[in-house]
Amino acid sequence: MSNLSQMKILLIYPYFLETRMLTTEDVSAVPLGVYYVAAVLKENNYDVEVLNWHDISATPEKIKEILVEKKPDVIGFSILHGNRWGGIEIARVAKKIDPAVTIVFGGVGATFLWEHFLSHFSEVDYVVIGEGEHTFLNLVRQLESGHPEAIESLNGLGFRKDGRAVRTADASPVTSLDDLPDPAKYFTYQHLSLTRGCAGNCKFCGSPRFWGRTVRFHSADYFVGQLQRLYQKGIRFFYFSDDTFTVDKKRVIEICRKIIDNEMNIAWNAISRVDYISEEIIYWMRKAGCIQISYGVESGSEKIRNFLQKKIASSAIQNAFDLTQRYGIMARAYFIYGCPQESRQTIQETVDLIDRIKPLGTVFYILDIFPGTRLYEDFKQQLNRTDDVWLNRIEDIMYFETDPDLTRELILT
C-alpha cells in the first residue's frame, strides 16, 4: 500500500439560508453520496475529513478558525439548492485564508446549476457534474500531479476556460454499485441506500435526470454488510433513503431475511411508491424491523397526479395504506398542494382521500420548483427567466396556484 497523500481534503455539507426545526431525517444529515466520495478517497490513501456544517454558526470568524486549523488543499462542497449560499460564504472565507485552496462544488444543486456557479462566483474553481466518486478522485489526482491541464480531459467536470464556463462530457454512472467501497468502514451514519435511479418520471423531481431512470442496485450482501458495520458501531435506527426501496421485491425480502438471520435488533424507515407494495413484502419488512413507510401520494385528485406525472391509481393508494397499517407499520403520506390546476374540487378530493386512507402521518408541501425538473424548465420558458433567479438569496422557488377562487387562506386551512 502506498503512503498517505500529503494533500488534505475537506468535504463540507454547508449550512442553509433559513433556520428551521431539523430532524435527523431532514436535511441535517450529510448526504450519503458525500460518504461514498470520502470512502473512495480513503481507499486511495487520501487524507479526507467530512464536516457536517448544516448547523454551524454562520460567522466568518468561526469558519475561519476551523479552516485555519485544518489547512485544506481542496474543499469539496455538497450543494443542494437551499445550502448553496452557505457553500459560497464558506468558500469565500477559505479563499481569503489561502487563495491557492481549490474549491469544488458537487451534488444535485451544483450539477444542474454548474454554469451559474462558474459564471457568477469566482470562488468556485470546479463543479463535479453527476455522480462524484470517480470524477472527484480523478480531479484530485490531477491537481496533485502538478499537471492541471489534463483536467480538461476528465468527464463530468465544469470549469473555466478563457474566462468562460465550460464543461466536459457526462461521466459514466457507476454501473456496479458493489464496486464502491463501503463508507461504513470509515464513517458512522444512519441513512443508507440500496439503489440509485428511479423508474418514475415525476415532473417535480430531479432524481431521474441526476441518477437516471434505470435503477441500479447494491446486492443484498453489500447492503446488509453495511448495516452490520453500523450496527457494530452502536446504530440501532436507520433511514433507507431510496426513492423507492421496494422496487425489487425479491431483493428486499432477501435483505429482510438476512437482517433477521443476523439477529440485528434494529428499527428502520423506508420510502416507497404505492404501486410497489404487496402483502408479502410488507410482512417481511415488518418482521425485519420496519416501523414506517413514507409514500408520495401528492394529491387526492387524479387530475393533479396526472399533471405531475405521478402515475398511481387511487385503488393502489388505498391498498398500500391498508396493508401497511394492517401489519403495524406507520404509513406516512406526502402531499403537494397549490399545484397548477388546483381548485376547490381537487383540494376536497385530497381531504376525502385522507379520510379514506387514514395515514398515521401526513406531510404537506407547497410545490417547489427545482432545477433539473421539467417544471423548472416550464417555469423559465413561460416567465422568460434564467438561472440568474438563483442570484437572489432564496432557498427555493415555490409555485402557488393563483386561481381567483382558490385563496391562500383556503389552501392553508
N, C-alpha and C positions, 0 to 999 in steps of 0.2 A: 504493500500500500504506500502511495506517495505521501510526502509530508503535507501537513495542513497549509493551505494557501495563506499568504500574508495579507490577502485582501480581506477587509472587514465589510460585511454586508448586513444592512438592516432591512427588514421587511416590516413596514408600518401600516397599521389599519387606522386611518385618521379619524378625528372627531367630526361630528355632524354640525350643521348650522344651528339646528333647532334643539333646544333642551326638551327632553321627553322622559316619560317613565319607561324604562327599558327592562326587559326580562332577558334571561339567557337565550330564549328562543328568538328574540328580536335581533336588532342589528348590533347588540352589544358583543356578540360572539364574532371572533375573527373568521372570515370566510374560509371554508375548508381548503379551497384552492391555494391559499397562502401557505398552508402547512405542507401541501404537496410540492410546491415550488421550493420551500425550505428543505424538505427531505431530499429532493433531487440534488440540491446544492451540497448538503451534508454528505451524501453518498459520494460526491465528487470532491470531498476534502476542502470545502469552503467553510470559512468561519461566518456563520449566519445566525442572526437573532431575530425573533419575531416579537414585535412590540404592539400590544393592543392599546391604542391611544383613543379609543372611542369616547372615553370619559375624562381625558386629561384636561386640566385647566388650560384654556386657550390663551395663555400668556406667553409672549415671546421669551420671557426670562426663564420660565420653567422648561420650555422646549430647548432653549439654548443650553441650559445647564446639563441636560441629559445628552444632547448631541456632542457637546464638548467632551464629555466623559467617554462616550462610545467611539469617537473618531472614525466614523464610517467612510469607506471609499465609494460605496454605492448604496443608494437608498431606493428600495422599491416600495411603491405605494399601491395598496389595494383600493381602487376607486370605484365606488358606486356613484349615484348622482347626488345624493344628499351629503356626502362627505368630501366632495371634490374641492370645496374651498378650504377645508381643513388640510387636505393634501397640499394645496398651493401655499398656504400660510406656513406650514412646516418646511416645505421645500425652500421658501424664501429665507427662513432663518438658517437653514443648513447651508445655503449658498453664501450667506453673509459670513458664516463661520469659516467656510472653506470653499472658495469659488471653484475648486477643482473637483468637488464631490459630484458624482454622476447621479442624476435624478431620473428614475424610470417610473412611469405610470403604467398600471395594468389593471385588469378586471373588466367587468361589463361596462362600467361607465366610461373608462378610458378607451375601450375597444370601439364603441360607437361614436365617440367624440374625439378620436385621435387627432384629426386635423384641427379641430377647435383648440385643443390644448397646445399643440405645437405652434399654432398661428398667433395665439394671444398671450402665452405665458412662457417667457424666456427661461424660467426656472426649470422647465421640463425639457430634458435632453432627449429622451426616447420614450416611445409608447409601445408596449407589448400588445399586439392585437390578437385576440382569441386566447386559446389555451396557452398558459405561460410556462409550463415546466421546462420544455426543451429550448424555447426561444430565449428565456431569461438566462438559462445556463450558457447557451452559446454566446449571448451578448457579453456576459461576464468574462468568459474565456477570451474573447477578442479584446476586451478592454484591458485585461491582464497581460495579454501577449505583446502589447505595445504596437499593434497594427490595427488601429481603429478603422482604417479604410476598408478592411474586409467586412466590416459590419454591414455594408450595403448589400452584401450577398446573402444575408440571413433573411429567411422568410418570416413573416408575421411581425414585422417591425416598422414603426413610424419614426421619422427623424427629420432634421432639416438639411437641405442641400441647397447651397447658393441662396440661403435666406428664405427658402420656401419649404413648406411642409410636404413631405413625400412619404410614400410607404412602399414596402415590398409586397410580393405575392403572399397570399394566405399560407400560413404554416399548416402542415398536415395535422389533423387531430390525432390524439393518442388512440391507436386502434385497439391495443391490448392493455386495458386498464391495470391488469395484474402485473404488468412490467414496471409500473411505477412503484418506487419504494414506499413502504407503509409509514406514514407520518407518525403513527403511534410509537414507533421505535424511538422517536426523539421528543415528541410533544404530548401534552395531555389536553384533551378537548372532549366535548360531548356530542358534537354534530358529525354524523357520518353520512356517506352517500354510496349507494350500491351502483348507481347509474350515472351516465352523462347523456344528455339528449332528451328530447320529448317528442313523442309521436303526434301530440296535439299541434294545433296551429292557431291558437287564440290571438285575436288582433291586438290585445292589450299586453301581451307577454313577449319579452325579448329572448326567452330561452331557446326557442327553435333556431333563431338566427345565430346565437352565440355558440351553442353546443351542437346544433344540427338536429334534424328530425329523425335521424337514425339513432335508436337507443343503444348505447354501449354499456356493457355490464362488467363489474367485478365478478369473479367466481364466488360461490358460497364460502369456499375455504378462505379466500383472501379476506372477505368481509367479516367473517366470524373470527378470523385470526386477529384482525384489527380490534374487534370488540374485546377479545380476550386480553390483549395487551393493555387496553384502557381499564378493563375490569381489574386486572392485577395492580393497577395504579390507584385503585380505590373508587373509580367511577361506577355508579350504580344506576344512573339515569341518563338516557340518550335521546337525541333527536335524529331520526332518519330523514334527511332533508331533500330527498329526491323529489323531482316534480311529480312523479308517480311511482311510489315504491313498489306497488303491486303489479306492475306491467307484465312481469314474467311470473306467473303463478307457481310453476314448478320450482323455480329458483328460490322464491320467497319461502315456500314450505320447507325446502331443504335447509334454508338458513334457520328457520324456526326449530326444526328438529335438532340441528346442531347446537343451538343455544340451550335447548332442554338437555341434550345428551352431555353437554359440558357443564351442566349444573350451575349455569350463570343465573343468579338471582337478581335479575335486572328489570327495570321498567323503562318503557320507551314509547315515544310518539312517532307517528308517520303521517305522510301526506299521500292521498290517492285521488284518483278520479272515480266517480260513482259507477262508471261502466267497466271498471277493472276490479270488481269486488264479487266474491262468491262466498257461500256459506263455508266451504272447505277452507278457503284462505283465511277467513275471519276466525274460524275455530283454532287454527294453528297459531295465528298471530296472538290471539288472547292467551293461549297456553304458554307461549314463549315470553309473555310479559308486556304485550302492547296494552296501553291504557287509554290511548287517544288516537283517533284518526281524524285529520282535517280534510275536508272536501271542498273544492272550489265549485260552489253551486252558481254563484254570480247573480242570478236573478230567478224569481219565480215565473217570469214571463218568457215563454218560448221565443217570442219576437226579439226580446233583448238578447237572449242567449244566441240566437241565430246571428244577430248583428255582430256580437263579439266573437262569433265563430266558435262558441263553446258548444260542441255538438253532443249534448247529452239530453236524454229524454226524461220527462217528469217521472215516468214509471221507474227509471233507473235510479233517480234520486231517492224516491220513496223506498225502494228495495234496499239500497245501500244503508240508509239510516235505520231502517227496521232491523236489518241483520246485525249491524254494528252494535246497536244498543241491546239487542236480544242477548248478545254474548258478553255484556257488561263492559263494553268499551265506550268511552266517551266519544260521541260523534259531534264534531265541530263543523260549522258551516261558514264559509266565506262568501260574502255578498259584495257586489259593486252597485252603487246607485248614482243617480244623476246622469246616466248614460244618454247618448243620443237616442232619440225615440222614446225616452222615458216619459211617462204620463201618469195621471191618477190611476188609470186602469192597471198599468204594469206594476206600479207600487203596491196596489191592492193584491195583485197576483202573488207578489213576493210575500206579503203579510200572510196570505192564505196558505202558501206553501210552508211557511214556518210553522203555522198552526198544525199542519198535517204531519210534518216530519219530526217536529218536536226535538230540535237539536239541543244538546246539553250545553253547548257553547255557540255563540254567534258573533261574528266579526263583520262589521260593515266598513267599507272604504268608499270614499268618493273616487271616481275614476281618475287614476294617474296616467299621464301620457308621457312615456319614456322613449328616448332614442333607442333604435333597434326594433321598434314595433311598427306595424302598419298604421296604427292610429297616429303615431307621431309623424309619419310621412304625410298622412292626410292633413294633419294639423298644419304642417309647414306649407303645403300646397294651397290649402283653402284660405289661409290667413296671410300668405306671402311672407312667411317667417323663415329665418335661417337658424343655424345652430348658435348664432350670436345671442339668442334669447338666454342662453346659459351664462352670459356675462353678468346677468343680474344675480344678486345674492339670494337665490331661491333654492330650495331642495328639490322641488318637482313642479310640474305643470298639472293642474287639476282641471278636468272638464266638469262643468255643471250645466245640465240641460236648462235652456232659457225659455222653454215653453211658457207663455204667459199664464197658462192655467196651472203651472207647476211651480209653486213658490218654494223658496229655500226653507221657509218655515214648515211647509207641508212635508218635505222630504225629511227634515230633521226631527219631526215629531212622529 
